[in-house]
Amino acid sequence: MKKLYVGNLPFSATEDEVTQMFGEHGTVHSVALINDRETGRPRGFGFIEVDDDAMQGMISALDGKEMGGRALRVNEAQDRPRRTGGGGGGYGGGDRW
């Protein structure tokens, strides 16, 4: 199984709509649309688990395709590097002074 990144989703997109759109091009095992932790509002991107053999076809067919007036960005998801503890000087991310 492979994971796709889908960006530039309309904020109104639902998991069912995304499943249906991608399901036309292969088997979709799961859809996770990402919401903001603080507000709970959609962030406009998500991840889709698909069969290995369907991934390239989905990228070719759906990258740039319009959904809700927005051109989707579809590519293979990259593993995020694991965060390590320590560092930061105790500022909690450096955003606040």
N, CA, C and O atoms as a GROMACS GRO file, in nm:
protein
  388
    1MET      N    1   0.084  -0.118   0.000
    1MET     CA    2   0.000   0.000   0.000
    1MET      C    3   0.089   0.125   0.000
    1MET      O    4   0.194   0.128   0.064
    2LYS      N    5   0.044   0.226  -0.072
    2LYS     CA    6   0.117   0.354  -0.081
    2LYS      C    7   0.028   0.466  -0.028
    2LYS      O    8  -0.094   0.453  -0.020
    3LYS      N    9   0.093   0.575   0.010
    3LYS     CA   10   0.020   0.690   0.061
    3LYS      C   11   0.041   0.808  -0.032
    3LYS      O   12   0.154   0.841  -0.069
    4LEU      N   13  -0.070   0.871  -0.070
    4LEU     CA   14  -0.068   0.991  -0.154
    4LEU      C   15  -0.094   1.114  -0.068
    4LEU      O   16  -0.172   1.110   0.027
    5TYR      N   17  -0.028   1.222  -0.103
    5TYR     CA   18  -0.057   1.353  -0.046
    5TYR      C   19  -0.150   1.423  -0.144
    5TYR      O   20  -0.124   1.423  -0.265
    6VAL      N   21  -0.256   1.483  -0.094
    6VAL     CA   22  -0.348   1.561  -0.177
    6VAL      C   23  -0.358   1.701  -0.116
    6VAL      O   24  -0.407   1.718  -0.005
    7GLY      N   25  -0.311   1.800  -0.191
    7GLY     CA   26  -0.312   1.938  -0.143
    7GLY      C   27  -0.405   2.024  -0.225
    7GLY      O   28  -0.451   1.985  -0.333
    8ASN      N   29  -0.432   2.142  -0.172
    8ASN     CA   30  -0.518   2.241  -0.235
    8ASN      C   31  -0.662   2.192  -0.246
    8ASN      O   32  -0.734   2.229  -0.338
    9LEU      N   33  -0.703   2.110  -0.150
    9LEU     CA   34  -0.842   2.065  -0.145
    9LEU      C   35  -0.932   2.182  -0.105
    9LEU      O   36  -0.892   2.267  -0.026
   10PRO      N   37  -1.054   2.186  -0.159
   10PRO     CA   38  -1.148   2.287  -0.109
   10PRO      C   39  -1.178   2.257   0.038
   10PRO      O   40  -1.183   2.141   0.079
   11PHE      N   41  -1.197   2.360   0.117
   11PHE     CA   42  -1.222   2.342   0.259
   11PHE      C   43  -1.353   2.268   0.286
   11PHE      O   44  -1.375   2.216   0.395
   12SER      N   45  -1.440   2.264   0.186
   12SER     CA   46  -1.568   2.196   0.201
   12SER      C   47  -1.561   2.048   0.165
   12SER      O   48  -1.660   1.976   0.180
   13ALA      N   49  -1.445   2.000   0.117
   13ALA     CA   50  -1.432   1.860   0.073
   13ALA      C   51  -1.456   1.764   0.189
   13ALA      O   52  -1.416   1.789   0.302
   14THR      N   53  -1.524   1.654   0.158
   14THR     CA   54  -1.548   1.549   0.258
   14THR      C   55  -1.468   1.425   0.222
   14THR      O   56  -1.425   1.409   0.107
   15GLU      N   57  -1.448   1.338   0.320
   15GLU     CA   58  -1.376   1.213   0.294
   15GLU      C   59  -1.450   1.130   0.189
   15GLU      O   60  -1.386   1.066   0.106
   16ASP      N   61  -1.582   1.131   0.193
   16ASP     CA   62  -1.660   1.055   0.094
   16ASP      C   63  -1.637   1.107  -0.048
   16ASP      O   64  -1.623   1.028  -0.141
   17GLU      N   65  -1.635   1.239  -0.065
   17GLU     CA   66  -1.612   1.298  -0.198
   17GLU      C   67  -1.473   1.262  -0.251
   17GLU      O   68  -1.457   1.229  -0.368
   18VAL      N   69  -1.374   1.270  -0.164
   18VAL     CA   70  -1.237   1.239  -0.204
   18VAL      C   71  -1.226   1.090  -0.237
   18VAL      O   72  -1.162   1.052  -0.336
   19THR      N   73  -1.287   1.006  -0.155
   19THR     CA   74  -1.286   0.861  -0.180
   19THR      C   75  -1.348   0.830  -0.316
   19THR      O   76  -1.295   0.749  -0.392
   20GLN      N   77  -1.459   0.894  -0.345
   20GLN     CA   78  -1.528   0.870  -0.471
   20GLN      C   79  -1.443   0.914  -0.590
   20GLN      O   80  -1.431   0.842  -0.689
   21MET      N   81  -1.383   1.033  -0.581
   21MET     CA   82  -1.302   1.085  -0.692
   21MET      C   83  -1.182   0.995  -0.718
   21MET      O   84  -1.156   0.960  -0.834
   22PHE      N   85  -1.110   0.957  -0.615
   22PHE     CA   86  -0.991   0.875  -0.633
   22PHE      C   87  -1.028   0.730  -0.663
   22PHE      O   88  -0.954   0.660  -0.731
   23GLY      N   89  -1.143   0.685  -0.612
   23GLY     CA   90  -1.188   0.548  -0.634
   23GLY      C   91  -1.218   0.517  -0.780
   23GLY      O   92  -1.221   0.401  -0.818
   24GLU      N   93  -1.240   0.619  -0.860
   24GLU     CA   94  -1.261   0.600  -1.004
   24GLU      C   95  -1.133   0.553  -1.073
   24GLU      O   96  -1.137   0.507  -1.188
   25HIS      N   97  -1.020   0.565  -1.004
   25HIS     CA   98  -0.891   0.532  -1.064
   25HIS      C   99  -0.819   0.418  -0.992
   25HIS      O  100  -0.704   0.389  -1.024
   26GLY      N  101  -0.885   0.354  -0.897
   26GLY     CA  102  -0.824   0.242  -0.825
   26GLY      C  103  -0.884   0.229  -0.686
   26GLY      O  104  -0.973   0.305  -0.647
   27THR      N  105  -0.834   0.132  -0.612
   27THR     CA  106  -0.887   0.105  -0.478
   27THR      C  107  -0.831   0.204  -0.377
   27THR      O  108  -0.710   0.225  -0.368
   28VAL      N  109  -0.922   0.265  -0.301
   28VAL     CA  110  -0.885   0.358  -0.194
   28VAL      C  111  -0.908   0.284  -0.062
   28VAL      O  112  -1.019   0.239  -0.034
   29HIS      N  113  -0.803   0.272   0.019
   29HIS     CA  114  -0.814   0.202   0.147
   29HIS      C  115  -0.852   0.296   0.261
   29HIS      O  116  -0.924   0.256   0.352
   30SER      N  117  -0.803   0.419   0.257
   30SER     CA  118  -0.839   0.514   0.362
   30SER      C  119  -0.815   0.657   0.313
   30SER      O  120  -0.733   0.681   0.225
   31VAL      N  121  -0.890   0.749   0.372
   31VAL     CA  122  -0.875   0.892   0.345
   31VAL      C  123  -0.869   0.963   0.479
   31VAL      O  124  -0.952   0.939   0.566
   32ALA      N  125  -0.770   1.050   0.495
   32ALA     CA  126  -0.759   1.130   0.617
   32ALA      C  127  -0.742   1.276   0.577
   32ALA      O  128  -0.637   1.316   0.527
   33LEU      N  129  -0.846   1.356   0.599
   33LEU     CA  130  -0.839   1.500   0.573
   33LEU      C  131  -0.794   1.568   0.702
   33LEU      O  132  -0.847   1.539   0.809
   34ILE      N  133  -0.697   1.655   0.692
   34ILE     CA  134  -0.633   1.713   0.809
   34ILE      C  135  -0.705   1.841   0.852
   34ILE      O  136  -0.733   1.929   0.771
   35ASN      N  137  -0.733   1.849   0.983
   35ASN     CA  138  -0.796   1.966   1.042
   35ASN      C  139  -0.697   2.037   1.133
   35ASN      O  140  -0.606   1.975   1.188
   36ASP      N  141  -0.716   2.167   1.149
   36ASP     CA  142  -0.635   2.246   1.240
   36ASP      C  143  -0.661   2.200   1.383
   36ASP      O  144  -0.777   2.183   1.422
   37ARG      N  145  -0.557   2.181   1.461
   37ARG     CA  146  -0.572   2.134   1.600
   37ARG      C  147  -0.650   2.231   1.688
   37ARG      O  148  -0.730   2.189   1.771
   38GLU      N  149  -0.626   2.358   1.668
   38GLU     CA  150  -0.686   2.457   1.756
   38GLU      C  151  -0.829   2.493   1.717
   38GLU      O  152  -0.916   2.506   1.804
   39THR      N  153  -0.855   2.510   1.588
   39THR     CA  154  -0.987   2.556   1.544
   39THR      C  155  -1.078   2.442   1.499
   39THR      O  156  -1.200   2.456   1.497
   40GLY      N  157  -1.018   2.327   1.462
   40GLY     CA  158  -1.096   2.215   1.410
   40GLY      C  159  -1.138   2.233   1.265
   40GLY      O  160  -1.208   2.148   1.210
   41ARG      N  161  -1.096   2.342   1.203
   41ARG     CA  162  -1.131   2.368   1.063
   41ARG      C  163  -1.038   2.292   0.969
   41ARG      O  164  -0.922   2.266   1.003
   42PRO      N  165  -1.089   2.257   0.850
   42PRO     CA  166  -1.005   2.187   0.752
   42PRO      C  167  -0.886   2.272   0.710
   42PRO      O  168  -0.896   2.394   0.699
   43ARG      N  169  -0.771   2.204   0.686
   43ARG     CA  170  -0.650   2.275   0.645
   43ARG      C  171  -0.628   2.269   0.494
   43ARG      O  172  -0.534   2.330   0.443
   44GLY      N  173  -0.714   2.196   0.421
   44GLY     CA  174  -0.704   2.195   0.276
   44GLY      C  175  -0.610   2.091   0.219
   44GLY      O  176  -0.570   2.100   0.103
   45PHE      N  177  -0.575   1.991   0.300
   45PHE     CA  178  -0.494   1.882   0.247
   45PHE      C  179  -0.526   1.754   0.323
   45PHE      O  180  -0.590   1.756   0.428
   46GLY      N  181  -0.479   1.643   0.267
   46GLY     CA  182  -0.503   1.515   0.331
   46GLY      C  183  -0.415   1.407   0.272
   46GLY      O  184  -0.331   1.432   0.186
   47PHE      N  185  -0.437   1.284   0.322
   47PHE     CA  186  -0.359   1.169   0.279
   47PHE      C  187  -0.453   1.056   0.243
   47PHE      O  188  -0.556   1.036   0.308
   48ILE      N  189  -0.416   0.981   0.140
   48ILE     CA  190  -0.499   0.872   0.090
   48ILE      C  191  -0.412   0.748   0.076
   48ILE      O  192  -0.305   0.754   0.015
   49GLU      N  193  -0.457   0.637   0.132
   49GLU     CA  194  -0.386   0.510   0.115
   49GLU      C  195  -0.449   0.435  -0.001
   49GLU      O  196  -0.571   0.414  -0.004
   50VAL      N  197  -0.365   0.394  -0.095
   50VAL     CA  198  -0.412   0.328  -0.217
   50VAL      C  199  -0.324   0.207  -0.247
   50VAL      O  200  -0.216   0.192  -0.188
   51ASP      N  201  -0.369   0.121  -0.338
   51ASP     CA  202  -0.288   0.008  -0.383
   51ASP      C  203  -0.165   0.060  -0.456
   51ASP      O  204  -0.171   0.162  -0.525
   52ASP      N  205  -0.054  -0.011  -0.441
   52ASP     CA  206   0.072   0.028  -0.506
   52ASP      C  207   0.056   0.049  -0.656
   52ASP      O  208   0.106   0.146  -0.713
   53ASP      N  209  -0.016  -0.045  -0.719
   53ASP     CA  210  -0.027  -0.040  -0.865
   53ASP      C  211  -0.121   0.070  -0.915
   53ASP      O  212  -0.122   0.100  -1.034
   54ALA      N  213  -0.200   0.130  -0.827
   54ALA     CA  214  -0.293   0.236  -0.866
   54ALA      C  215  -0.235   0.376  -0.848
   54ALA      O  216  -0.287   0.472  -0.904
   55MET      N  217  -0.127   0.387  -0.771
   55MET     CA  218  -0.076   0.518  -0.732
   55MET      C  219  -0.040   0.605  -0.852
   55MET      O  220  -0.087   0.719  -0.860
   56GLN      N  221   0.043   0.557  -0.944
   56GLN     CA  222   0.088   0.640  -1.056
   56GLN      C  223  -0.029   0.685  -1.144
   56GLN      O  224  -0.030   0.798  -1.192
   57GLY      N  225  -0.126   0.597  -1.165
   57GLY     CA  226  -0.242   0.634  -1.245
   57GLY      C  227  -0.324   0.743  -1.179
   57GLY      O  228  -0.376   0.832  -1.247
   58MET      N  229  -0.336   0.736  -1.047
   58MET     CA  230  -0.411   0.840  -0.975
   58MET      C  231  -0.339   0.974  -0.983
   58MET      O  232  -0.402   1.078  -1.004
   59ILE      N  233  -0.208   0.970  -0.967
   59ILE     CA  234  -0.131   1.096  -0.974
   59ILE      C  235  -0.147   1.158  -1.113
   59ILE      O  236  -0.174   1.277  -1.126
   60SER      N  237  -0.130   1.075  -1.216
   60SER     CA  238  -0.142   1.125  -1.354
   60SER      C  239  -0.280   1.181  -1.384
   60SER      O  240  -0.294   1.284  -1.449
   61ALA      N  241  -0.384   1.111  -1.337
   61ALA     CA  242  -0.521   1.151  -1.369
   61ALA      C  243  -0.570   1.269  -1.286
   61ALA      O  244  -0.651   1.348  -1.334
   62LEU      N  245  -0.522   1.282  -1.162
   62LEU     CA  246  -0.585   1.378  -1.072
   62LEU      C  247  -0.499   1.498  -1.032
   62LEU      O  248  -0.552   1.595  -0.979
   63ASP      N  249  -0.368   1.493  -1.057
   63ASP     CA  250  -0.285   1.609  -1.026
   63ASP      C  251  -0.325   1.723  -1.120
   63ASP      O  252  -0.316   1.708  -1.242
   64GLY      N  253  -0.368   1.834  -1.065
   64GLY     CA  254  -0.413   1.948  -1.144
   64GLY      C  255  -0.563   1.947  -1.174
   64GLY      O  256  -0.616   2.046  -1.224
   65LYS      N  257  -0.630   1.836  -1.144
   65LYS     CA  258  -0.776   1.829  -1.168
   65LYS      C  259  -0.847   1.924  -1.071
   65LYS      O  260  -0.807   1.939  -0.955
   66GLU      N  261  -0.951   1.986  -1.122
   66GLU     CA  262  -1.024   2.083  -1.041
   66GLU      C  263  -1.127   2.015  -0.952
   66GLU      O  264  -1.199   1.925  -0.995
   67MET      N  265  -1.131   2.058  -0.827
   67MET     CA  266  -1.233   2.014  -0.732
   67MET      C  267  -1.278   2.138  -0.654
   67MET      O  268  -1.197   2.201  -0.586
   68GLY      N  269  -1.403   2.171  -0.665
   68GLY     CA  270  -1.455   2.288  -0.593
   68GLY      C  271  -1.385   2.417  -0.632
   68GLY      O  272  -1.368   2.506  -0.548
   69GLY      N  273  -1.344   2.428  -0.759
   69GLY     CA  274  -1.280   2.550  -0.805
   69GLY      C  275  -1.131   2.558  -0.774
   69GLY      O  276  -1.068   2.662  -0.798
   70ARG      N  277  -1.073   2.451  -0.722
   70ARG     CA  278  -0.930   2.450  -0.688
   70ARG      C  279  -0.859   2.337  -0.761
   70ARG      O  280  -0.912   2.226  -0.771
   71ALA      N  281  -0.740   2.364  -0.812
   71ALA     CA  282  -0.660   2.262  -0.881
   71ALA      C  283  -0.586   2.179  -0.777
   71ALA      O  284  -0.503   2.231  -0.703
   72LEU      N  285  -0.617   2.050  -0.773
   72LEU     CA  286  -0.554   1.962  -0.674
   72LEU      C  287  -0.407   1.942  -0.702
   72LEU      O  288  -0.363   1.945  -0.817
   73ARG      N  289  -0.331   1.923  -0.596
   73ARG     CA  290  -0.191   1.882  -0.606
   73ARG      C  291  -0.184   1.740  -0.550
   73ARG      O  292  -0.215   1.718  -0.433
   74VAL      N  293  -0.145   1.646  -0.633
   74VAL     CA  294  -0.142   1.505  -0.592
   74VAL      C  295  -0.003   1.450  -0.619
   74VAL      O  296   0.048   1.458  -0.731
   75ASN      N  297   0.059   1.394  -0.515
   75ASN     CA  298   0.188   1.327  -0.532
   75ASN      C  299   0.207   1.224  -0.422
   75ASN      O  300   0.128   1.216  -0.327
   76GLU      N  301   0.312   1.146  -0.435
   76GLU     CA  302   0.339   1.045  -0.333
   76GLU      C  303   0.379   1.116  -0.204
   76GLU      O  304   0.461   1.207  -0.204
   77ALA      N  305   0.318   1.072  -0.093
   77ALA     CA  306   0.349   1.133   0.036
   77ALA      C  307   0.491   1.098   0.076
   77ALA      O  308   0.536   0.985   0.056
   78GLN      N  309   0.560   1.195   0.131
   78GLN     CA  310   0.696   1.174   0.182
   78GLN      C  311   0.688   1.152   0.332
   78GLN      O  312   0.615   1.222   0.402
   79ASP      N  313   0.765   1.056   0.381
   79ASP     CA  314   0.769   1.036   0.526
   79ASP      C  315   0.828   1.158   0.592
   79ASP      O  316   0.932   1.210   0.550
   80ARG      N  317   0.761   1.203   0.696
   80ARG     CA  318   0.809   1.318   0.770
   80ARG      C  319   0.921   1.272   0.863
   80ARG      O  320   0.907   1.170   0.930
   81PRO      N  321   1.032   1.345   0.867
   81PRO     CA  322   1.139   1.304   0.958
   81PRO      C  323   1.091   1.305   1.101
   81PRO      O  324   1.015   1.393   1.143
   82ARG      N  325   1.135   1.207   1.175
   82ARG     CA  326   1.094   1.200   1.316
   82ARG      C  327   1.157   1.314   1.394
   82ARG      O  328   1.274   1.349   1.375
   83ARG      N  329   1.076   1.371   1.482
   83ARG     CA  330   1.127   1.478   1.566
   83ARG      C  331   1.208   1.416   1.679
   83ARG      O  332   1.172   1.312   1.734
   84THR      N  333   1.317   1.482   1.712
   84THR     CA  334   1.396   1.434   1.824
   84THR      C  335   1.380   1.532   1.939
   84THR      O  336   1.356   1.651   1.918
   85GLY      N  337   1.394   1.482   2.058
   85GLY     CA  338   1.381   1.568   2.175
   85GLY      C  339   1.502   1.657   2.189
   85GLY      O  340   1.602   1.640   2.119
   86GLY      N  341   1.493   1.751   2.280
   86GLY     CA  342   1.606   1.838   2.308
   86GLY      C  343   1.613   1.955   2.214
   86GLY      O  344   1.531   1.970   2.123
   87GLY      N  345   1.714   2.038   2.238
   87GLY     CA  346   1.732   2.156   2.154
   87GLY      C  347   1.624   2.259   2.179
   87GLY      O  348   1.539   2.241   2.267
   88GLY      N  349   1.627   2.366   2.104
   88GLY     CA  350   1.522   2.467   2.114
   88GLY      C  351   1.542   2.567   2.225
   88GLY      O  352   1.473   2.669   2.228
   89GLY      N  353   1.634   2.543   2.317
   89GLY     CA  354   1.663   2.640   2.422
   89GLY      C  355   1.547   2.667   2.516
   89GLY      O  356   1.548   2.768   2.587
   90GLY      N  357   1.448   2.581   2.520
   90GLY     CA  358   1.338   2.599   2.613
   90GLY      C  359   1.235   2.701   2.572
   90GLY      O  360   1.152   2.740   2.654
   91TYR      N  361   1.237   2.745   2.448
   91TYR     CA  362   1.142   2.846   2.403
   91TYR      C  363   1.013   2.785   2.348
   91TYR      O  364   0.925   2.859   2.306
   92GLY      N  365   1.001   2.654   2.348
   92GLY     CA  366   0.878   2.591   2.301
   92GLY      C  367   0.851   2.614   2.152
   92GLY      O  368   0.736   2.635   2.114
   93GLY      N  369   0.951   2.610   2.070
   93GLY     CA  370   0.931   2.625   1.927
   93GLY      C  371   0.980   2.757   1.872
   93GLY      O  372   0.991   2.773   1.751
   94GLY      N  373   1.008   2.852   1.958
   94GLY     CA  374   1.066   2.978   1.913
   94GLY      C  375   0.967   3.079   1.862
   94GLY      O  376   1.008   3.187   1.818
   95ASP      N  377   0.837   3.049   1.865
   95ASP     CA  378   0.738   3.143   1.813
   95ASP      C  379   0.709   3.256   1.911
   95ASP      O  380   0.672   3.366   1.871
   96ARG      N  381   0.726   3.229   2.036
   96ARG     CA  382   0.685   3.327   2.138
   96ARG      C  383   0.807   3.382   2.209
   96ARG      O  384   0.896   3.306   2.248
   97TRP      N  385   0.812   3.512   2.225
   97TRP     CA  386   0.924   3.575   2.297
   97TRP      C  387   0.875   3.638   2.418
   97TRP      O  388   0.953   3.698   2.493
   0.00000   0.00000   0.00000
